[in-house]
């Protein structure tokens, strides 16, 4: 589940970065959230506990 959220946030960030450069701050917040989700997934060892 965490990997799914990570991929969705990463795709949204890429789309926003390329297509909607006006919303730069929000897009970078999405990137930070995606990185946090990735770190949580790595810490859990691939097992989602949510």
Biopython code that builds the backbone (N, CA, C, O; Angstrom):
import numpy as np
from Bio.PDB.StructureBuilder import StructureBuilder

atoms = [
    (1, "UNK", "N", (0.829, -1.189, 0.000)),
    (1, "UNK", "CA", (0.000, 0.000, 0.000)),
    (1, "UNK", "C", (0.875, 1.255, 0.000)),
    (1, "UNK", "O", (0.583, 2.219, -0.708)),
    (2, "UNK", "N", (1.937, 1.241, 0.789)),
    (2, "UNK", "CA", (2.808, 2.414, 0.834)),
    (2, "UNK", "C", (3.479, 2.655, -0.511)),
    (2, "UNK", "O", (3.671, 3.799, -0.921)),
    (3, "UNK", "N", (3.835, 1.564, -1.198)),
    (3, "UNK", "CA", (4.464, 1.724, -2.515)),
    (3, "UNK", "C", (3.477, 2.329, -3.502)),
    (3, "UNK", "O", (3.869, 3.126, -4.355)),
    (4, "UNK", "N", (2.208, 1.964, -3.400)),
    (4, "UNK", "CA", (1.186, 2.522, -4.280)),
    (4, "UNK", "C", (1.047, 4.022, -4.048)),
    (4, "UNK", "O", (0.981, 4.802, -4.998)),
    (5, "UNK", "N", (1.002, 4.413, -2.787)),
    (5, "UNK", "CA", (0.910, 5.837, -2.459)),
    (5, "UNK", "C", (2.149, 6.571, -2.959)),
    (5, "UNK", "O", (2.042, 7.675, -3.492)),
    (6, "UNK", "N", (3.317, 5.968, -2.791)),
    (6, "UNK", "CA", (4.553, 6.579, -3.250)),
    (6, "UNK", "C", (4.524, 6.811, -4.757)),
    (6, "UNK", "O", (4.880, 7.889, -5.233)),
    (7, "UNK", "N", (4.100, 5.800, -5.499)),
    (7, "UNK", "CA", (4.064, 5.917, -6.962)),
    (7, "UNK", "C", (3.054, 6.968, -7.397)),
    (7, "UNK", "O", (3.335, 7.758, -8.298)),
    (8, "UNK", "N", (1.883, 6.988, -6.769)),
    (8, "UNK", "CA", (0.860, 7.978, -7.128)),
    (8, "UNK", "C", (1.369, 9.389, -6.869)),
    (8, "UNK", "O", (1.221, 10.268, -7.718)),
    (9, "UNK", "N", (1.965, 9.611, -5.707)),
    (9, "UNK", "CA", (2.481, 10.948, -5.380)),
    (9, "UNK", "C", (3.623, 11.341, -6.317)),
    (9, "UNK", "O", (3.731, 12.501, -6.717)),
    (10, "UNK", "N", (4.465, 10.385, -6.662)),
    (10, "UNK", "CA", (5.574, 10.676, -7.562)),
    (10, "UNK", "C", (5.063, 11.044, -8.956)),
    (10, "UNK", "O", (5.570, 11.978, -9.578)),
    (11, "UNK", "N", (4.065, 10.314, -9.442)),
    (11, "UNK", "CA", (3.491, 10.623, -10.758)),
    (11, "UNK", "C", (2.815, 11.990, -10.734)),
    (11, "UNK", "O", (2.966, 12.775, -11.670)),
    (12, "UNK", "N", (2.070, 12.278, -9.669)),
    (12, "UNK", "CA", (1.435, 13.599, -9.560)),
    (12, "UNK", "C", (2.479, 14.709, -9.529)),
    (12, "UNK", "O", (2.284, 15.771, -10.120)),
    (13, "UNK", "N", (3.586, 14.457, -8.836)),
    (13, "UNK", "CA", (4.641, 15.456, -8.788)),
    (13, "UNK", "C", (5.243, 15.683, -10.171)),
    (13, "UNK", "O", (5.454, 16.823, -10.583)),
    (14, "UNK", "N", (5.516, 14.595, -10.882)),
    (14, "UNK", "CA", (6.089, 14.730, -12.223)),
    (14, "UNK", "C", (5.130, 15.452, -13.166)),
    (14, "UNK", "O", (5.552, 16.315, -13.936)),
    (15, "UNK", "N", (3.854, 15.107, -13.113)),
    (15, "UNK", "CA", (2.876, 15.789, -13.961)),
    (15, "UNK", "C", (2.790, 17.275, -13.623)),
    (15, "UNK", "O", (2.733, 18.127, -14.509)),
    (16, "UNK", "N", (2.783, 17.560, -12.350)),
    (16, "UNK", "CA", (2.708, 18.956, -11.927)),
    (16, "UNK", "C", (3.965, 19.733, -12.273)),
    (16, "UNK", "O", (3.901, 20.902, -12.654)),
    (17, "UNK", "N", (5.113, 19.075, -12.138)),
    (17, "UNK", "CA", (6.373, 19.753, -12.425)),
    (17, "UNK", "C", (6.502, 20.088, -13.900)),
    (17, "UNK", "O", (7.027, 21.139, -14.267)),
    (18, "UNK", "N", (6.017, 19.186, -14.740)),
    (18, "UNK", "CA", (6.119, 19.394, -16.180)),
    (18, "UNK", "C", (4.985, 20.275, -16.686)),
    (18, "UNK", "O", (5.220, 21.192, -17.473)),
    (19, "UNK", "N", (3.754, 20.008, -16.242)),
    (19, "UNK", "CA", (2.596, 20.666, -16.818)),
    (19, "UNK", "C", (2.143, 21.932, -16.110)),
    (19, "UNK", "O", (1.715, 22.883, -16.764)),
    (20, "UNK", "N", (2.225, 21.960, -14.815)),
    (20, "UNK", "CA", (1.665, 23.070, -14.046)),
    (20, "UNK", "C", (2.740, 23.697, -13.171)),
    (20, "UNK", "O", (2.736, 23.533, -11.951)),
    (21, "UNK", "N", (3.645, 24.404, -13.797)),
    (21, "UNK", "CA", (4.786, 24.968, -13.082)),
    (21, "UNK", "C", (4.368, 26.063, -12.108)),
    (21, "UNK", "O", (5.160, 26.457, -11.252)),
    (22, "UNK", "N", (3.149, 26.557, -12.222)),
    (22, "UNK", "CA", (2.671, 27.640, -11.360)),
    (22, "UNK", "C", (2.532, 27.175, -9.913)),
    (22, "UNK", "O", (2.750, 27.957, -8.988)),
    (23, "UNK", "N", (2.173, 25.916, -9.714)),
    (23, "UNK", "CA", (1.928, 25.388, -8.371)),
    (23, "UNK", "C", (3.175, 24.731, -7.786)),
    (23, "UNK", "O", (3.095, 23.656, -7.192)),
    (24, "UNK", "N", (4.299, 25.364, -7.952)),
    (24, "UNK", "CA", (5.582, 24.780, -7.561)),
    (24, "UNK", "C", (5.681, 24.367, -6.108)),
    (24, "UNK", "O", (6.211, 23.295, -5.814)),
    (25, "UNK", "N", (5.191, 25.179, -5.197)),
    (25, "UNK", "CA", (5.304, 24.859, -3.769)),
    (25, "UNK", "C", (4.509, 23.610, -3.427)),
    (25, "UNK", "O", (4.997, 22.751, -2.692)),
    (26, "UNK", "N", (3.305, 23.495, -3.940)),
    (26, "UNK", "CA", (2.472, 22.334, -3.642)),
    (26, "UNK", "C", (3.057, 21.058, -4.241)),
    (26, "UNK", "O", (2.957, 19.982, -3.652)),
    (27, "UNK", "N", (3.655, 21.187, -5.388)),
    (27, "UNK", "CA", (4.247, 20.034, -6.054)),
    (27, "UNK", "C", (5.439, 19.523, -5.252)),
    (27, "UNK", "O", (5.632, 18.313, -5.128)),
    (28, "UNK", "N", (6.227, 20.425, -4.717)),
    (28, "UNK", "CA", (7.373, 19.997, -3.927)),
    (28, "UNK", "C", (6.935, 19.406, -2.595)),
    (28, "UNK", "O", (7.622, 18.545, -2.047)),
    (29, "UNK", "N", (5.812, 19.851, -2.070)),
    (29, "UNK", "CA", (5.260, 19.229, -0.869)),
    (29, "UNK", "C", (4.875, 17.783, -1.170)),
    (29, "UNK", "O", (5.108, 16.892, -0.352)),
    (30, "UNK", "N", (4.279, 17.547, -2.358)),
    (30, "UNK", "CA", (3.954, 16.187, -2.766)),
    (30, "UNK", "C", (5.210, 15.327, -2.860)),
    (30, "UNK", "O", (5.197, 14.159, -2.474)),
    (31, "UNK", "N", (6.278, 15.897, -3.366)),
    (31, "UNK", "CA", (7.535, 15.158, -3.468)),
    (31, "UNK", "C", (8.056, 14.786, -2.084)),
    (31, "UNK", "O", (8.508, 13.660, -1.876)),
    (32, "UNK", "N", (7.999, 15.701, -1.157)),
    (32, "UNK", "CA", (8.458, 15.434, 0.208)),
    (32, "UNK", "C", (7.620, 14.321, 0.835)),
    (32, "UNK", "O", (8.159, 13.433, 1.497)),
    (33, "UNK", "N", (6.299, 14.369, 0.627)),
    (33, "UNK", "CA", (5.422, 13.329, 1.157)),
    (33, "UNK", "C", (5.772, 11.982, 0.542)),
    (33, "UNK", "O", (5.799, 10.969, 1.241)),
    (34, "UNK", "N", (6.042, 11.961, -0.767)),
    (34, "UNK", "CA", (6.402, 10.722, -1.446)),
    (34, "UNK", "C", (7.699, 10.148, -0.880)),
    (34, "UNK", "O", (7.809, 8.935, -0.701)),
    (35, "UNK", "N", (8.670, 10.993, -0.600)),
    (35, "UNK", "CA", (9.938, 10.532, -0.032)),
    (35, "UNK", "C", (9.720, 9.988, 1.374)),
    (35, "UNK", "O", (10.315, 8.974, 1.739)),
    (36, "UNK", "N", (8.880, 10.640, 2.166)),
    (36, "UNK", "CA", (8.587, 10.161, 3.518)),
    (36, "UNK", "C", (7.921, 8.793, 3.456)),
    (36, "UNK", "O", (8.260, 7.899, 4.232)),
    (37, "UNK", "N", (6.973, 8.625, 2.534)),
    (37, "UNK", "CA", (6.306, 7.329, 2.377)),
    (37, "UNK", "C", (7.311, 6.257, 1.981)),
    (37, "UNK", "O", (7.243, 5.130, 2.473)),
    (38, "UNK", "N", (8.240, 6.597, 1.098)),
    (38, "UNK", "CA", (9.269, 5.646, 0.691)),
    (38, "UNK", "C", (10.146, 5.250, 1.876)),
    (38, "UNK", "O", (10.458, 4.071, 2.042)),
    (39, "UNK", "N", (10.541, 6.201, 2.689)),
    (39, "UNK", "CA", (11.378, 5.908, 3.858)),
    (39, "UNK", "C", (10.629, 5.016, 4.840)),
    (39, "UNK", "O", (11.208, 4.083, 5.396)),
    (40, "UNK", "N", (9.341, 5.297, 5.059)),
    (40, "UNK", "CA", (8.544, 4.466, 5.958)),
    (40, "UNK", "C", (8.466, 3.040, 5.423)),
    (40, "UNK", "O", (8.568, 2.081, 6.189)),
    (41, "UNK", "N", (8.287, 2.900, 4.119)),
    (41, "UNK", "CA", (8.213, 1.569, 3.504)),
    (41, "UNK", "C", (9.531, 0.831, 3.676)),
    (41, "UNK", "O", (9.534, -0.367, 3.960)),
    (42, "UNK", "N", (10.637, 1.517, 3.510)),
    (42, "UNK", "CA", (11.945, 0.875, 3.675)),
    (42, "UNK", "C", (12.191, 0.471, 5.123)),
    (42, "UNK", "O", (12.762, -0.588, 5.385)),
    (43, "UNK", "N", (11.765, 1.303, 6.057)),
    (43, "UNK", "CA", (11.937, 0.988, 7.475)),
    (43, "UNK", "C", (11.106, -0.231, 7.861)),
    (43, "UNK", "O", (11.555, -1.076, 8.635)),
    (44, "UNK", "N", (9.892, -0.317, 7.318)),
    (44, "UNK", "CA", (9.019, -1.446, 7.617)),
    (44, "UNK", "C", (9.479, -2.721, 6.929)),
    (44, "UNK", "O", (8.936, -3.791, 7.205)),
    (45, "UNK", "N", (10.438, -2.640, 6.063)),
    (45, "UNK", "CA", (10.946, -3.824, 5.387)),
    (45, "UNK", "C", (10.016, -4.350, 4.320)),
    (45, "UNK", "O", (10.027, -5.546, 4.029)),
    (46, "UNK", "N", (9.215, -3.490, 3.733)),
    (46, "UNK", "CA", (8.297, -3.909, 2.685)),
    (46, "UNK", "C", (6.958, -4.384, 3.188)),
    (46, "UNK", "O", (6.070, -4.688, 2.392)),
    (47, "UNK", "N", (6.792, -4.456, 4.516)),
    (47, "UNK", "CA", (5.513, -4.874, 5.083)),
    (47, "UNK", "C", (4.728, -3.647, 5.514)),
    (47, "UNK", "O", (5.212, -2.843, 6.310)),
    (48, "UNK", "N", (3.547, -3.506, 5.003)),
    (48, "UNK", "CA", (2.695, -2.381, 5.375)),
    (48, "UNK", "C", (1.935, -2.726, 6.642)),
    (48, "UNK", "O", (1.291, -3.772, 6.710)),
    (49, "UNK", "N", (2.000, -1.874, 7.633)),
    (49, "UNK", "CA", (1.318, -2.119, 8.912)),
    (49, "UNK", "C", (0.110, -1.222, 9.074)),
    (49, "UNK", "O", (-0.446, -1.130, 10.168)),
    (50, "UNK", "N", (-0.301, -0.569, 8.025)),
    (50, "UNK", "CA", (-1.460, 0.328, 8.129)),
    (50, "UNK", "C", (-2.721, -0.456, 7.838)),
    (50, "UNK", "O", (-3.817, 0.103, 7.871)),
]
sb = StructureBuilder()
sb.init_structure("model")
sb.init_model(0)
sb.init_chain("A")
sb.init_seg("    ")
for serial, (resi, resn, name, xyz) in enumerate(atoms, 1):
    if name == "N":
        sb.init_residue(resn, " ", resi, " ")
    sb.init_atom(name, np.array(xyz, "f"), 0.0, 1.0, " ", f" {name:<3s}", serial, name[0])
structure = sb.get_structure()
